[in-house]
Amino acid sequence: MLRARGASRRQLLRLAAVEAVTVGVGGSAVGLAAAAAVGVMLFGSARFGATATSALAWSGAAVATGLAVAAAAILMPARRDLRALTVTAGRATLTAGRSPRWARAGLDIGLLAAAGVLFWSTSRNNYQLVLAPEGVPTISVSYWAFTAPALLWVGAALLIWRLADLILGGGRRIVGTALRPLAGPLAPTVANSISRQRHSLARGIVLLALALAFAISTATFNATYRAQAEVDAHLTNGADVTVTESPGNPVPPDAATALSAVPGVRAVEPIQHRFAYIGADLQDLYGVNPSTITTVTALQNSYFQGGTAAELMNQLAVHPDSVLVSAETVKDFQLAPGDTLNLRLPDSRTHQLVPVPFLYVGVVTEFPTAPKDSFFVANGDYIAQQTGNNSVGAFLVDTAGRETTAVADRIRAVVGTSATVTDITTTRATVGSSLTSVNLAGLTRIELGYGVVVAAAAGALVLALGLAERRRGFAIASALGAQPRHLRAFVVAEAAVLVVGGLAAGGLLGAVLSQMLVKILTGVFDPPPESLTVPWGYLGAVTATVVVVTAVVATTTSRIARRSPLTVLREL
């Protein structure tokens, strides 16, 4: 209309530029204020960096990004329309639009293939993104490893658009059949309407899928991180409470009886700690009761090689002379399963080192209370029989995870100064691994909250804007005799297509991204997780939020569509 009334191209571009600047500056100001408020609430500080320079740099980068996004969303489309759209073009007969150039070129397939190749190349050699060798406080990060998830993200978005456009267009008969419970006899007409609107609906499905994928992958990674932090704390402390006897103070296994009587103690497990020579190398040796060790502490399969935790503990129980050794020892001595391994242990009767034969059955990489370097794990009864010494090095105490600090205090009153008592709560706060030394609680709350907001906005806002643009069509349909239930069928059907398509695509993409991120960031976890920890409660809340908000938008739009068509047309 402005062009028909004589507005020049430059004037129209200026109007679009003013709108873009207003949106960019206003959005950036609100965003920085919200970031400062979140920082105060979660971290006690509104600063955006460690120094004034870094804070200014981050703030400037955020504002510049906001302005760039606003320009890309407002100014560039206006400039494109000024070049492509004319009054004559508006009078031309409508024809079926061609697929975008990237779709004809297969860009989405190429990006996904590149993501798969990069992921394979970085994971096939047990690549670790974060390298923190023991005793070295530095971290080396290769950001090249993030290329695979980035390519997957972009390629999946384009593929979702392609599939949505294909299904809603060529598969409109299938869509009509699926929508029959919602649209009734109007299902074919509604399917045809959706087919004509498939480009905008495909964009909405892509946005909702990406928002859900972000929420799923972020929540799953954070949940896995927290779960492994707990595993790391238990691995370091050994159990809920650990009583470590002083070196040179022989304590028999029956001392566990006094500990079992302490209020709050559910089970007590003695564990031997000796030293053994293999060749000229001195290593730690842990003697356990393989039948009961798992009742007080968790043994993950990732701690072992050559079998699961249950299988190898069963080997130690069935064959008492079996032993688990470190991977380094296997490599140094070229061991094969079934080989005899002679360890020299101190004999309490002769006070001399005596050779004790063991049968090598598997590899142990981690074990409760054990160091991170080389060590052995064997059957405690067999060690006591061969050395004449059944003294215990530590007691692992299970409190069912309750009142660990209070139980530890009670145990200290029982053992006095003859032993050191540590609890999981204290260890969790002080353990110095690369995993638990970083507190992600505040960042996690920000990410999860952001995921809910973005998912709800992607589902509701896109639908609301799309339906608002079609108020004229609804008004004309109403003027031609369409009943409220007919208009409601169109609105509910589009909402259903958006939600179902977005949830399905977002769920699949989020699952793949979660697997890829955890695999790539394996070096962050100590020890690596056996499987993903999925926060079903949070994901259920996100899904319910999207469904409820979309339903509210659909209901509101249906009510608006009932207004008098003459009133709506006057407003337009």
N, C-alpha and C positions, 0 to 999 in steps of 0.2 A: 504493500500500500504506500509506503514511504517513497519507493522508487517511482510508482505511478504518479505521485504528487510532486515529483521533481527532485527528490533527494539524490545527491551525487554519491558515487561510490566512496569517495573519501569521507563524506559525512557519515555514511552508514558504518564504515570501519571505525571512525572515531567513537560512535555510539557503542559499538561492540567492545572497543578498547576500554572505554569508561566502565562498562559493566564488568569486564574481566578484572580491571584493577580494583574495583570496589569489592568484588567477590574475593580476590586474592588477598588484599590487605585486610579486609574484615575477617576472613577465615583465619589468616595467620595470627592476627591479634587475639582472636578467641582461642586459637590453638595454643599459643604461648601462655596465655593466662591459665588455661586448663592444665597445661603441663606443669606450671608453677604450683597450682593448687594440689595436683596429684603428688608432686615432689614433697610438699610440706606434709601432706597427710600420711604418705607411706615412708618417706625417708627423712623427714624433719628438716628439709632444706629445699629452697626454691631455685637453687643454683643449677645452671645447665652445663657446668664444667668445673674442673678442678681449679682453673685459674680464670681470671677475667677475660683473657684473650681467647681461651678455648670456649668459654660460655658465649662470647660474642660471635665466634666463628660458627658454632652450632646453631645459634639463633638465626644468624644471617643466612646460613644454608637452608634452614627450615623455611624462612620467609621466601627466599628465592625459589625453592621448590614449590611452595604454595602459589606463587605468581605464575610459575611455568605451567602448573597444572590448570590454573584458571585460564591462561591464554590458550592452552591446547584444547580445553573444553568449550570455550566461548568464542575467542577471536578467530581461531583457525577454521572452525566450521562456517562462521559468517563469511570469511574471505573466500572459502571454497564455494559457498552458495552464490555469492555475488558473481563469480566467474561462470558457474555452470547453469544457474537457474535464470530463466528469462520469462517474460510474458508469453512469448511464442512457444517456449518449451512447456509452459504450463497448459497450453491449449492442445498440445500434441497427444496423440492416442497412447494410452499406457500400454507398455509391453513388459513381458517378463524380464526382470532384471538378471544380469549375469552375476555369476559368483565373483567374489573379490579376487584380485590378482593373486594374493597369497594362497587362496584355496586352490586356484587353478594350477599354481606352481607346486603345491604339496608342501608348503612351508611347515605346516604342523607336523607332518610325518617326518620331515627331515630333522626338525628340532627334537622330537622324541627319540629318534634313532641316535642323534648325537648325544643326548642325555644318557641313553643306555650304554653307549660305548664309553663315555667318560666315567660313568659310575663303575662299570666293569673294570676299567683300567686302574682306578684308584682303590678298588676294594679287593682285587684278586691277589695282591701282594700283601694283604693284611695291613694296608695303609692306615696310619693313624694321623688324624688332622692335628692333634695336640700332642706334642712330644715333651715329656717332663721326666727325664732320666733321674733315677734316684740320686739324691745329693746335689742335683743341679737345679737351682731355683728359677731357671729361665724357661720360657715357653716358646716354641717355634710353631708358627701357624702358616699354612699354605692356603691362601684364599682361592686358589685354583680349584680346590675340591668342591667349592660351592657352585661351580659352573654347572654341574650336573643337575642339582635341584632347581637352579634358575631356568635352565633350558626346559626341564620337565614342566615347570610352572607355566611358562609361556606356551610351549607346545601343547600342553593339555588344555589350556584356555582356548586356543584356536581349534583344537580337535572337538571340544565340547560344542563350540559354535557351529562347526561343520555338521556334527551329528544332529544337533537340535534343529538346524535349518533343514536337514534332509528328512528327519522324521516328521516335523510339523508340515513340511511341504509335500513331498512325495508320499508320505505315509499318512495323509489326512484321513483316509478311510479307517485305518487302524486307530487313529486318534479319536475319530467319531465313535467307533465302537466302545473304546475305553471310557468315553465321556457320557455314554448313554445313561448310566445311573444318576448323573448330575443334571444333564440337559434334557433327558427324555426324548420325545420325538424331534426336538430341535437339534439333536446331536450332529447330524450331517451339516446343517447350516452353521452351527457353532464351529465345527471342524474347519469348514471353508473360511470362516472369519478368522480363525486362528492361523490358518495357512497364509492369508493375506498379511497378517500381522507377525509372521514368523521371525522376521529380522529383529524387530524390537523385543519379542519374547526370547529369542535366542540370546540377545545381549543380556537380558535380565537373568536368564539361566546361568550364563557364564559368570556374571557378577556374584550371584548367590553361591554358585559352586566354589568360586575362588575364596569368598568370605568363609564358607564352611570348611574348606580345605585348610585355610589359615588357622581357624579355631581348633580343628581336629589335630593337625600336626603339632601346633604349639602346645595344646593341652596334653597330648600323648607324650611328647618329649619331656615336658616338665614333670608329669607324673612318673615317668620312667626315671628321670633324674632324682626325684625325691625317694623313690623306692630303692635305687642303687645307693643313695646316700645312707639310708638305713642299713643296707647290706654291708656297706663299707664300715660303718660304725660297729656292727656286730662282728665283722671280721677282725677288726682291730682289738676290740675289747674281749672277744671270745663268746660272751653271753650277756644276759642282762646285768649280772654282777660276776666279777671274776676275783678269786682270792689267790694271789700269787705268793707261794711260800718263799722264804728267804733261802738263797743258795747255801748249801751245807747244812740245812736244817731238815733232816729226814722226817717226813710226815707220812704215816701209813694211810692207805685208802679208807680205813674205817673212821678216819677223822671227819668224813662227810656226814656222819650221824649227827654230830653236834650242830653242823650247819643246817641240816634238814629240819632241825627243831626250831630254828629261828622263824618267827612269824612273818608271813609273806613269801617264804621260800616254797616253790612247788617241786623242784627236783635239783639234785646236785650230782655232777659228773666229775670224777677225778681224771686228770690227764697228766701223764708223765712228761717230763722235759729233761732229756739227757743230751750228751754230746757224743758223736761217733766219728771215727776216722774212716775215710775211704781213700786209700792211698795215703798221701801226705795232707789231704784236705780234711779240715775239721768242720763238721756241719751239725746243725741242731737235729735232734731226733725226738719225735713226739710219739708216745705210746698211748693208745686210746682203746676203749672198749667199743669195737665197731658195731655192736648190737644196740648200744644205748646212747652213743654220742649224739645222734640226731634228735634225741628227746630234749636237749637243752640248748642246742644251737642249730642254725640252718646251714646245710651243706648244699651249695648249688652245683649243678652239673658242670658249669663253666670253670669250676675249680680244678677239674680233672680232665685227663686225656687218656683214651684207651677204654673208656666205659663211663657210665653214669655214676653219680655219687652212690646210689643204692647198690649198684653192681659191684663197685670196688670195695665198699664197706663189707659187702657179703663175702668177697674174696678174702679179706682180712680175717673174717670170722670163720669161714670154712677151712682156710689154709693159714693157720696162725703164723707161719714163717714168712708170709707174704710181706712185701714192703712197697710203698709208693715213693718215688724219687722225683727230683726236679728235672725239668727238661734240659737244663744245663748239664747236669750229671749224666743224663742219658747220652747227650752228645759227646761229652768229654770221654766217656768210657765205652762208647759204641755198644750200648746195651740193647738187647732185644727181649720182648716178653718171654718169660720162662727162664732167663739167665739167672745163675746163682751169683749173689752179691755178698761178699764177705766184708762185714763191718767190724771194726775193732772197738769194743765197748769196755768200760771199766768194770771189773768184777769185784763185787763188795766183799767176797770171801778172801781173795788173794790180793786185792788192791792193785791188780795188774790189768793191762789191756788184753782182752781175749778176743779171738776172731769168732764172730757169730754169723752163720750162714743165713741169708735171706733170699727169697724168691721174688725177683722183679716182676710186678704184674701191671703197673700203670704209672702215669705221671700225675703229680700234684703240683699245681701252680700257686694255689692259695689255700690257707687253712687257718681256722681261728687261733689267734694269739701267735701264729708263726710269723717269722720275718719274711720280707719280700724276696730274699735271695734263696739260695739252695738250702733244702732241709729234707728230712725223711719223715714218713708217717707209717707206723707199724702197729701190730697188735701188742697192747700193753702187757697181757698175761705172758706172751711168749718172751718179751724182753725181760720181765721179772724172773721167769724160769731160767733163762740163759745167764743172767747176771747175778741172781740171788738177791735182787734188790727190787722191792715193789713200792718204793717211796714215790710220793706224788709231787709234781712240780707246781700244779695249780688245780683249783676247783672251779668248774664252770657252774654257775648258779642260775637257775631259771625262775623268774618271778612272774611269768605270764605277761611281762611288759608293764606291770603295775608297781607304782611306788618304789622304783628302783633305787632312788637316792635314800629313801627311808630304810629300806632293807639293807642297803650297803652300810648305813650307820649302825644298824643293829648288829650286823656281822662284825664290824670293827670292834664293837664292845665285847664280842665273844673271843675273837682271835688276838686282840691286843696289838702289840707291836711286832709280833712274830711273823706277820704276813702283811702284804700290801693288798688293799681292797679297792677296786675300781668299779664304777658303774657306767652303764651305757649312756646315761644322760650327760655325764661329764665328758665322756669320750666323744660323744656326738658333737659337742661344742668345741673340742680342742683338737680333734684329729686333723692332721696336717696334709691329707692327700689333696690332689688337684681337684677332687670332686667336692668333698664336704667343706673345704675351706672357703668356698664361695657360697654366699647366701643369696638364693634367687627368689626368696619369698615375695619381696616387694615387686620385682619385675614380673613374677608370675601373675600376681594379682592384676597388674596393669595389662598384661597380654591377654589374660582370660577375659577380663572385663571388656577390653577392646574387641575381642573376638565376638562376644555376644552383641555388642552395639553394631559392629559392621555387618554381621549376619542378618540382624533384624532390619537394618537400613537397606541392605541389598535386596531383601525379599519384599519389604513393604514399600519403600520409597520408589523403587523402579516400577512396581505394579501401580502405585498411586499416580505417578507421572504419566505412565502409559494410558491409563484409563481416563485421566484428566484431559489428555489430548484428544480423546474421542468423545467428549461430551456432545459435540455437534452431531455425531453419528447416532448416539443414543437418543438425542432429542428428536431427530428426524424419524428414527424407528418408532419412538413413542407417538409422534404425530400421525404416523401411518397405521396406528392401531396396536402396536406392541404392548402387551400387558407387563406389569411389574415382574411377574414370574419369568417372562421371556427375557427381559433385560438382565434379571438376576442370573439366568442360566449362562449368558455370555460372560458376566463378571466372574462368577464362581468357577467356570470352566478355565478361564485364563489363569486365575489364581491357582487352581489345582495343577495345571500344566507347569507353571512356574515353580511351585513348591516341590512337586514330585521330581521334575527334571533337575532342579538345583540340589535337592537332597541326595538323589542318586549319584549324580556326577561329583558333587562335593565330597560325599562319603568315600567313594572309590579313590578320588585324587588325594584326599586327606590320609587314607590308609597307606597309599603308596609313598607319599611324601614322608610320613612318619617312619616307615621302614628305612627309607633312604637316609633321612637325617640321622637317625640313631646309628645306622651302619657307618656313615661318614664320620660322625662325631664319637666313634668308639673310644678314642683316646681320652675323652672327657670322663668316661665311666671307669671306675676302679672298684671292683672288677666289672667287666662288660656284662650287660644284662643277658639272661637266657632268652627272654621274650619281652615284648612291649607291655608296659603297664597302661591299660586303657582306662581313663577316667569316665566311666559310663554315666555317672551322675551328672557331671558337667555337660557331656555331649547330649544327654537327654534334655537338660535344661535349655541348651542352645536350640535344639530341634523344636522343643515346645514353644520357645520364644518366637522362632520364625513362623511356625504354624499359627500361633495365636495372633501375632501382629498382622500377618497376611490376612487372616480371617477378619480381623477388625477393619482393615482397609477395604476388603471386598464387601463387607456388610455396609460400611459407610458409603461406598460408591453406589451400591445398589439402592440405598435410600435416596441419594442425590439424584439418581437417574429417574426417580419417580416424580420429580418436580415437573411443573408445567413446561411443555416444550417451547411455548412462546416466550416464557421467562428466560429459559436457558439460551435461546437463540438471540434474544435482545442483549444478554450479557456478552455473547460472543461477537 
